[in-house]
Amino acid sequence: MNIRTAAFTLLLAGSLRGAEPIGIGSRLELFTDSALIESLQRDARRQLHQPVPREITLTMDKPWEGNAVNYMTAFRDGDIYRLYYRGADVVYKPDGHTDSHREVTCYAESKDGIHWTRPNLGLFEFNGSKANNIVWDGVGRHNFTPFRDSNPAAPASARYKAIGYGEKTADQPAGLYVFQSPDAIHWSLIANKPVITNGKFDSQNLAFWDAERREYREYHRGALKGRDILTGTSKDFVTWTEPVFLDYTPGRISELYTNQIIPYYRAPHLLLGFPTRYIDRGWTKSAEALPRPEYRKLRGAKSRREGTALTDGMFMSSRDAQRFEVWPESFIRPGLRQTDSWFYGDVYQNWGLVETKSAIADAPDEISLYLTENTMQERTAYLRRYTIRVDGFVSITAPLSGGEVLTKPVRFRGRRLLFNYSTSAAGSIRVQLEDPSGHAYEGFSLADAAELYGDSLAQPGVEVRR
C-alpha cells in the first residue's frame, strides 16, 4: 500500500513503483531519518527543531558539587524522576587547572521533572559528614551513568545497572566498569575488573538494554581522526564484543564528545543521539569577542583549547544502532547569554528523555532535557531545563505554496493512520493511499481526503472502514 497526503502547505505522497513494501506494523514512525522517504518535491523539506530554554532547575551550590557537573543522566522511574550528575569543581590558574575537591556522583529526584530535591542519602562521607546526596564515590565516579534495566531476565538485585570509567592505578587497570543496584541508590560492582578496555572513555559513556535486538548495547568515547564514538554489545552485561566505530550519513560533521544515544521510548526501533559537538578554531578575532575574554585567556594559558574550544548540541538517529544520520545544524546552541556562555564544556545535554507537564495548562505533556550552564567558571554552575514537542525533533515542512513528499511503499496494521502535525490557520494536510503502481485506492484519493489543520500529537488522517 502507498500513502499519499496532500495539503495547501504539504503533500505527503506514497509509492516507489515496484518496490517491496516496508513493514511498519502499527508502530510510530518519525522523520528523524530518510528511511521512509523516496523524495521531497516542490518546496517540502525536512527540518530539525530546537528545544526551548526554560527555568534553571538545579543550582550546584553544595560543597561537594561545583562548576564541572557535565555528565548527567535523567529517567522516569514510576512516580519518581531520577537525576544523576557529577559533583566536581575546577579552578583555573596561569599554570593550568586543578580540582578543588575529589569527584563524586550525586543524586536528585523529582515528582514532576521540574522541581528537584537532594535527598540526604547518608552513604558517603564528604568533609567529615555523610549528610549529603552523594550516591557513588568509588571507581567510575568520573562519569557514572545508570539506567533502569528493562531486560525481563534481570534479577531484582540488578534491576538498575550502570557503567563508569576507572582510571589506571596501582590496584586497577583502566577501562569501563559495570555496576548493579536493587533500588537505584545502593550500588555495587558486578566485576572487579573493567569489562571494556578499548577506548578513551573520558566522556559520558553509557549502556542500556536494547529490547528490539534483545541485547545490551554500549556507546563510549573513542578516537578516530579526533573525538568519536565506539559501540559494542553484550548478552550478560559483562562480556562485550570488541567495539567498533560508528558510521555516519552523510559523514561525520564534527568531532563528537558525548553521544547520549538512547532508544526513543515511543518508538524503540529508532535510536536517537544527542552528541556534544567539539570544535576549536584557535585564537581568532571572533574568539576574542566571545563573552569574558580575559577569563577565556586564563583558561587557555596552559592549554589553549581550554580557552578557544567550543561545544554545542547535535542530533542524529539510527535504525541499526551502527549507522547514524547526522544533522550538521546544531540541535542546541549556547545562545545569547552574555556572561558565561560559548565556552568549552557549555550546554552539555543529559542522557535521557522524560515527559513533563506543559507550562500551558490544557496542553499535552512535552519532553524535557537538562543542560549545563556556567560550566567551569569561577562561580556556581547550574542546570537549565529545555523542552521540545513530543516526537518533535524533525518534521517535514513546506511554505503555504505547498510541498510534496513521496514515501516508499509501506505495509501497516490497523485501520487508522495517525499524524503528529502543526499547521497555520491557512495551512492543511491531505492524505492519499495508493497501490504499488501509484494509483489511488477507491475512496482514498486526494480529492476524497479531508483537510487536516490545527495542532495535534495524534490526529487520524486516514481511517479504513471494513
SEDRENVO-578234 format. One line per field, with one value per residue (C-alpha): residue in one letter; y, x, z. Coordinates in nm, 4 decimals. Layout:
code = [a/...]
Y = [Y/...]
X = [X/...]
Z = [Z/...]
***
This chain:
code = [m/n/i/r/t/a/a/f/t/l/l/l/a/g/s/l/r/g/a/e/p/i/g/i/g/s/r/l/e/l/f/t/d/s/a/l/i/e/s/l/q/r/d/a/r/r/q/l/h/q/p/v/p/r/e/i/t/l/t/m/d/k/p/w/e/g/n/a/v/n/y/m/t/a/f/r/d/g/d/i/y/r/l/y/y/r/g/a/d/v/v/y/k/p/d/g/h/t/d/s/h/r/e/v/t/c/y/a/e/s/k/d/g/i/h/w/t/r/p/n/l/g/l/f/e/f/n/g/s/k/a/n/n/i/v/w/d/g/v/g/r/h/n/f/t/p/f/r/d/s/n/p/a/a/p/a/s/a/r/y/k/a/i/g/y/g/e/k/t/a/d/q/p/a/g/l/y/v/f/q/s/p/d/a/i/h/w/s/l/i/a/n/k/p/v/i/t/n/g/k/f/d/s/q/n/l/a/f/w/d/a/e/r/r/e/y/r/e/y/h/r/g/a/l/k/g/r/d/i/l/t/g/t/s/k/d/f/v/t/w/t/e/p/v/f/l/d/y/t/p/g/r/i/s/e/l/y/t/n/q/i/i/p/y/y/r/a/p/h/l/l/l/g/f/p/t/r/y/i/d/r/g/w/t/k/s/a/e/a/l/p/r/p/e/y/r/k/l/r/g/a/k/s/r/r/e/g/t/a/l/t/d/g/m/f/m/s/s/r/d/a/q/r/f/e/v/w/p/e/s/f/i/r/p/g/l/r/q/t/d/s/w/f/y/g/d/v/y/q/n/w/g/l/v/e/t/k/s/a/i/a/d/a/p/d/e/i/s/l/y/l/t/e/n/t/m/q/e/r/t/a/y/l/r/r/y/t/i/r/v/d/g/f/v/s/i/t/a/p/l/s/g/g/e/v/l/t/k/p/v/r/f/r/g/r/r/l/l/f/n/y/s/t/s/a/a/g/s/i/r/v/q/l/e/d/p/s/g/h/a/y/e/g/f/s/l/a/d/a/a/e/l/y/g/d/s/l/a/q/p/g/v/e/v/r/r]
Y = [0.0000/0.3519/0.6604/0.9985/1.3011/1.6421/1.9885/2.3560/2.3581/1.9995/1.6947/1.3576/1.1003/0.7360/0.4935/0.3799/0.1902/-0.1832/-0.1726/-0.4205/-0.2534/-0.1705/-0.3340/-0.0860/-0.2750/-0.0351/0.1372/0.5070/0.6375/0.9636/1.1585/1.1769/0.9968/0.9463/0.5714/0.6010/0.8916/0.8425/1.2108/1.5592/1.7597/2.1188/2.3114/2.0343/1.9729/1.8076/2.0466/1.9954/2.1634/2.3136/2.2789/2.5848/2.7033/2.7101/2.7709/2.6940/2.3657/2.2909/2.5119/2.3339/2.5219/2.2365/2.1944/1.8529/1.9812/2.2658/2.4035/2.0853/1.8764/1.7894/1.4236/1.3951/1.1119/1.1541/0.8990/0.8488/0.5532/0.5114/0.8193/0.9397/1.1280/1.0365/1.2563/1.1575/1.4037/1.4549/1.6705/1.8338/2.1749/2.3100/2.6082/2.7724/2.9345/3.0637/2.7380/2.5147/2.3911/2.1912/2.0262/2.1892/1.8558/1.4952/1.3953/1.2251/1.1135/1.2982/1.2173/1.4256/1.3312/1.4982/1.4362/1.6383/1.6579/2.0344/2.0851/1.8767/1.7865/1.6407/1.3570/1.3083/0.9622/0.9216/0.6888/0.8567/1.0990/1.4415/1.6837/1.4698/1.4290/1.1849/1.4382/1.4748/1.3381/1.1560/0.8285/0.6850/0.7559/0.4856/0.3658/0.5064/0.8215/1.0488/0.9617/0.7120/0.6567/0.4469/0.3152/0.1071/-0.2360/-0.3399/-0.6847/-0.9223/-1.1693/-0.9187/-1.0216/-0.7860/-0.7325/-0.5890/-0.4068/-0.0970/-0.1029/0.1495/0.1922/0.4179/0.4858/0.3889/0.5325/0.3164/0.2952/0.0649/-0.1500/-0.1420/-0.1266/0.1485/0.0890/0.0752/-0.0911/-0.2128/-0.1846/-0.3053/-0.1884/-0.3164/0.0330/0.2881/0.4169/0.1431/0.0361/-0.2383/-0.3588/-0.6512/-0.7337/-0.6203/-0.5602/-0.3345/-0.5096/-0.2755/-0.1547/-0.0416/0.3303/0.6727/0.6866/1.0481/1.1383/1.0179/0.6526/0.4701/0.1392/0.0127/-0.2903/-0.2862/-0.4534/-0.4559/-0.6621/-0.8330/-0.7428/-0.4849/-0.2117/0.0401/0.3579/0.5093/0.7588/0.6658/0.8452/0.8277/1.1465/1.3220/1.2518/0.9827/0.7093/0.3326/0.0731/-0.2887/-0.5424/-0.7989/-1.0665/-1.0553/-0.7000/-0.8422/-0.9985/-0.7462/-0.7642/-0.5797/-0.2212/-0.0714/0.2897/0.4284/0.5079/0.8379/0.9624/1.1855/1.1739/1.2913/1.6673/1.7475/1.5834/1.4249/1.4441/1.2821/1.0644/1.0492/0.7709/0.6168/0.4115/0.6543/0.5499/0.5913/0.4142/0.1946/0.0692/0.4197/0.5189/0.8928/1.0529/1.3957/1.4217/1.7230/1.8845/1.9778/2.2331/2.4514/2.7361/2.8828/3.2468/3.4185/3.7674/3.6074/3.4009/3.7159/3.8790/3.5971/3.6502/3.7008/3.7235/3.7718/3.4623/3.2779/3.3648/3.2460/2.9142/2.8811/2.9953/2.6426/2.4527/2.6669/2.4548/2.5266/2.8854/2.8509/2.5244/2.5427/2.2911/2.2735/2.0068/1.7971/1.5430/1.2090/0.8906/0.5270/0.2206/-0.0372/0.1027/0.1338/0.3833/0.7233/1.0012/1.3201/1.6686/1.9251/2.2011/2.2409/2.0983/2.3309/2.6406/2.8345/3.1255/3.4918/3.4560/3.7320/3.6222/3.2596/3.1121/2.9957/2.8129/2.4618/2.2472/2.4647/2.3216/1.9541/1.7676/1.4967/1.1374/1.0521/1.1911/1.2440/1.3721/1.6613/1.8770/2.1709/2.5221/2.5693/2.4203/2.2478/2.1475/1.7895/1.6826/1.7743/1.6276/1.7777/1.7902/1.9298/2.1209/2.2649/2.6377/2.8369/2.5336/2.5583/2.9244/3.0599/3.0650/2.8114/2.6073/2.5116/2.3028/2.4609/2.2656/2.2715/2.1371/2.0087/1.8803/1.5071/1.3394/1.6893/1.6510/1.6601/1.7447/1.7686/2.1250/2.3403/2.7005/2.7937/2.7461/2.3745/2.0764/1.7044/1.4031/1.0747/0.7924/0.4468/0.1870/0.0710/-0.2037/-0.1259/-0.2935/-0.1298/0.0875/0.4371/0.6442/0.8967/1.2157/1.4446/1.7787/2.1538/2.3924/2.7605/2.8798/2.8824/2.5563/2.1966/1.8392/1.5795/1.2061/0.9671/0.5895/0.4389/0.0909/-0.0067/0.1174/0.4667/0.4696/0.5890/0.3328/0.3973/0.6380/0.7337/0.9829/1.3405/1.4512/1.2283/1.3329/1.5712/1.8528/1.8264/2.1560/2.2685/2.1208/1.7628/1.4895/1.2073/1.3089/1.0425/1.1321/0.8167/0.5718/0.2441/0.1080/-0.2589]
X = [0.0000/0.1163/0.0257/-0.0259/-0.1030/-0.1703/-0.2147/-0.2031/0.1231/0.2366/0.1821/0.2894/0.2825/0.3467/0.4962/0.8193/0.6926/0.7515/0.9493/0.8882/0.6765/0.8403/0.6518/0.5928/0.3198/0.1346/0.4452/0.5165/0.7457/0.9398/1.1077/1.4344/1.5919/1.5049/1.4393/1.0714/1.1144/1.1668/1.1683/1.0766/0.9053/0.8105/0.9189/0.8906/1.1934/1.2889/1.3543/1.5413/1.3681/1.5383/1.4161/1.3027/1.5040/1.3028/1.3876/1.7042/1.6091/1.9041/2.1856/2.5079/2.5780/2.6664/3.0309/3.0566/2.9097/3.0761/3.1239/3.2044/2.8869/2.8762/2.7732/2.4051/2.1543/1.7772/1.4972/1.1485/1.1008/0.7341/0.6268/0.9852/1.2141/1.5757/1.8773/2.2433/2.5265/2.8930/2.9989/3.3284/3.4920/3.7734/3.9950/4.1973/4.5352/4.8006/4.9952/4.6929/4.3833/4.3274/4.0337/3.9199/3.7801/3.7514/3.4850/3.1691/2.8394/2.5350/2.1640/1.8462/1.4837/1.1607/0.7876/0.7391/1.0787/1.0855/1.1419/1.4270/1.5289/1.8531/1.7722/2.0082/2.1393/2.3932/2.6097/2.9475/3.1463/3.2433/3.4380/3.3644/2.9888/2.7575/2.4736/2.4728/2.3245/2.6375/2.5172/2.8532/3.2120/3.4321/3.5768/3.3687/3.2593/3.4025/3.1142/2.8926/2.5895/2.2957/1.9809/1.6789/1.7270/1.4148/1.5568/1.2857/1.5586/1.7361/1.7164/1.5683/1.9153/2.0288/1.7134/1.9308/2.2693/2.5416/2.8682/3.1591/3.5222/3.8007/4.1471/4.4567/4.6009/4.8403/4.5440/4.3262/4.3525/4.1835/3.8502/3.4749/3.3422/2.9832/2.7578/2.4235/2.1633/1.8287/1.6909/1.8846/2.0553/2.2802/2.5387/2.7986/3.0461/2.9392/3.3006/3.6250/3.7913/3.6897/3.4713/3.5695/3.9280/3.9443/3.8656/3.9384/3.6443/3.6887/3.3316/2.9854/2.9876/2.6564/2.4772/2.1170/1.9029/1.8054/1.4640/1.4370/1.7550/1.7396/2.0907/2.2773/2.4405/2.7026/2.8407/3.1678/3.4355/3.6984/3.9485/3.9337/4.0533/3.9602/3.6894/3.4483/3.2114/3.2562/2.9846/2.9627/2.7044/2.6633/2.4176/2.5055/2.6417/2.9849/3.1240/3.1227/3.2045/3.5097/3.3885/3.3623/3.3338/3.0024/2.9346/2.7723/2.5489/2.6424/2.9607/3.0902/3.0365/3.2404/3.4330/3.1801/3.2472/2.9496/2.6960/2.3735/2.2279/1.9027/1.6141/1.3277/1.0749/0.7768/0.9457/1.2260/1.3300/1.4749/1.7905/1.8237/2.1578/2.2311/2.6104/2.8094/2.9964/3.3595/3.5347/3.8435/3.9277/4.2032/4.2534/4.0543/3.9049/3.5661/3.7055/3.8392/3.4966/3.3142/3.1987/3.4633/3.7776/4.0125/3.8848/3.8968/4.2670/4.3253/4.1605/4.3744/4.7050/4.8369/4.6220/4.4909/4.1841/4.0539/4.0088/3.9299/3.7361/3.3565/3.0790/2.7132/2.4477/2.3817/2.1197/2.1450/1.9408/1.9806/1.7734/2.0517/2.2477/2.5621/2.4998/2.3692/2.2241/2.3771/2.2317/2.5056/2.2976/2.3025/2.0205/2.1107/2.3328/2.4829/2.2549/2.2533/2.3730/2.6290/2.8390/2.9499/2.8446/3.0287/3.2944/3.4288/3.2052/2.8963/2.5477/2.6227/2.2923/2.1906/2.1401/1.7702/1.4347/1.1461/0.7921/0.6830/0.3738/0.3469/0.3524/0.0263/-0.2464/-0.4511/-0.1594/-0.0278/0.2949/0.6260/0.9768/1.2286/1.6063/1.8632/2.1740/2.4740/2.5438/2.8232/3.0448/3.3977/3.3596/3.4734/3.1148/2.8362/2.7176/2.3555/2.1246/1.8659/1.5626/1.4709/1.1512/1.0528/0.7291/0.6644/0.8055/0.9003/1.2707/1.2353/0.9384/0.8542/0.7563/0.6652/0.5584/0.1988/0.2618/0.2755/0.5060/0.5031/0.6719/0.6872/0.7233/0.8457/0.5658/0.4748/0.2595/0.0894/-0.1550/-0.4697/-0.7461/-0.6175/-0.3131/-0.2393/-0.0425/0.1536/0.1278/0.1007/-0.0333/-0.1035/-0.4628/-0.4289/-0.2386/-0.3577/-0.2614/-0.4371/-0.3657/-0.3946/-0.3455/-0.2048/-0.1433/0.2148/0.1576/0.0835/-0.2955/-0.5155/-0.7335/-1.1012/-1.2242/-0.8713/-0.7610/-0.6607/-0.9977/-1.1662/-0.9386/-1.0485/-0.8130/-0.6237/-0.5459/-0.4732/-0.2257/-0.2317/0.0008/-0.2158/-0.4868/-0.6432/-0.5600/-0.6915/-0.9485/-1.0185/-1.3689/-1.4275]
Z = [0.0000/-0.0780/0.1188/-0.0402/0.1705/0.0252/0.1627/0.0867/0.2794/0.2478/0.0320/0.1666/-0.1103/-0.1111/-0.3574/-0.5111/-0.8118/-0.7911/-0.4661/-0.1862/0.0858/0.4160/0.7013/0.9836/1.1669/1.3957/1.5292/1.5420/1.2674/1.2858/1.0067/1.2006/0.9053/0.5401/0.5601/0.4586/0.2156/-0.1542/-0.2489/-0.1338/-0.4074/-0.4677/-0.1560/0.1017/0.3221/0.6479/0.9340/1.2591/1.5517/1.8557/2.2152/2.4086/2.7135/3.0349/3.4011/3.5948/3.7519/3.9818/4.1128/4.2077/4.5301/4.7670/4.8779/4.7053/4.3767/4.1853/3.8355/3.6381/3.6581/3.2887/3.2881/3.3843/3.3497/3.3883/3.3635/3.4964/3.7261/3.8091/4.0024/4.0540/3.8200/3.8936/3.8147/3.8498/3.7945/3.8691/4.1598/4.0579/4.0748/3.8567/3.9421/3.6621/3.7222/3.4801/3.5180/3.4491/3.6303/3.9458/4.1184/4.4420/4.5665/4.4552/4.2044/4.3321/4.1791/4.3133/4.3050/4.2948/4.2479/4.1498/4.1356/3.8166/3.6415/3.7021/4.0747/4.2166/4.5711/4.7034/4.9439/5.2374/5.1463/5.4270/5.2165/5.1674/5.3763/5.2480/5.4702/5.7732/5.7212/5.5450/5.5341/5.1552/4.8324/4.7127/4.5642/4.4470/4.5469/4.4013/4.0732/3.7882/3.9687/3.6954/3.4616/3.6469/3.4187/3.5485/3.3799/3.4727/3.3149/3.1237/3.0439/3.1745/3.2759/3.5011/3.8691/4.1253/4.2728/3.9367/3.8277/3.7878/3.6196/3.5492/3.3648/3.4568/3.3738/3.6094/3.5518/3.5719/3.9224/4.1034/4.2011/3.8901/3.5095/3.3105/3.1400/3.1831/3.4965/3.5411/3.8447/3.9763/4.2260/4.3563/4.4257/4.2135/4.5323/4.6720/4.4132/4.3897/4.1292/3.9128/3.8267/3.9889/3.6525/3.3638/3.1060/2.8182/2.7760/2.4114/2.4055/2.5520/2.7977/2.9199/2.8305/2.9283/2.8295/2.8520/2.8141/2.8005/2.7290/2.3605/2.3649/1.9844/1.9434/2.2833/2.3908/2.5943/2.3921/2.4966/2.3398/2.4554/2.3647/2.1089/1.8867/1.5072/1.3386/1.6604/1.9154/1.8022/1.9253/1.9636/2.0265/2.1385/2.2560/2.5320/2.6377/3.0081/3.0645/3.1495/2.8330/2.5484/2.1802/2.0511/1.9990/1.6511/1.5383/1.4227/1.0579/0.9639/0.6860/0.5080/0.7153/1.0496/1.0563/1.3680/1.6456/1.8805/2.2525/2.4269/2.2416/2.4546/2.2360/2.3574/2.2145/2.1680/2.4300/2.1957/1.9020/2.0407/1.6964/1.6485/1.8327/1.8863/1.9688/2.1140/2.0922/2.2031/1.9156/1.9898/1.7704/1.8134/1.5728/1.7878/1.8895/1.6155/1.6325/1.6921/1.9788/2.1418/2.1031/2.2869/2.6477/2.9180/2.7008/2.9976/3.1762/2.8446/2.8181/3.1756/3.0943/2.7813/2.9325/2.9884/2.7376/2.4524/2.3855/2.7358/2.6206/2.2497/2.2049/2.1812/2.2440/2.1461/2.0975/1.7867/1.6790/1.4981/1.4575/1.3571/1.2767/1.3058/1.6041/1.3901/1.1085/1.2162/1.0058/1.1497/1.1201/1.0538/1.2136/1.5892/1.7978/2.0860/2.0709/2.3638/2.2736/2.3737/2.7317/2.7721/3.0696/3.0946/2.7598/2.4481/2.6489/2.6151/2.8384/2.7938/2.7114/2.7719/2.7468/2.9906/2.8811/2.8812/2.7709/3.0133/2.9659/3.1864/3.2172/2.9822/3.1241/2.9315/3.1488/2.8766/2.6505/2.6329/2.8017/2.6438/2.6543/2.8966/2.8627/3.1079/3.0051/3.1864/3.2079/3.3789/3.3251/3.4656/3.5582/3.8940/4.0202/4.0672/3.7720/3.7175/3.5023/3.2779/3.1618/2.7928/2.6365/2.2960/2.1453/2.1841/1.8679/1.7534/1.6782/1.2996/1.0797/0.7139/0.6390/0.3412/0.2761/0.2078/-0.1642/-0.0955/-0.0951/-0.1544/-0.0004/-0.1882/0.0603/-0.0095/-0.0107/0.3382/0.4840/0.8145/1.0517/1.1757/1.0353/1.1034/1.0211/1.2972/1.2331/1.4638/1.2870/1.3266/1.0626/1.0363/1.0177/0.6391/0.6014/0.5874/0.5032/0.2894/0.2691/-0.0246/-0.0252/-0.3440/-0.4737/-0.5713/-0.9247/-0.7997/-0.8462/-0.5626/-0.3914/-0.4412/-0.1790/-0.0697/-0.3323/-0.2578/-0.3876/-0.1275/0.1578/0.4267/0.5088/0.8349/1.0008/1.3534/1.6018/1.7283/1.8518/1.7155/1.4700/1.2431/0.8853/0.7196/0.8503/0.6710/0.7332/0.6651]
***
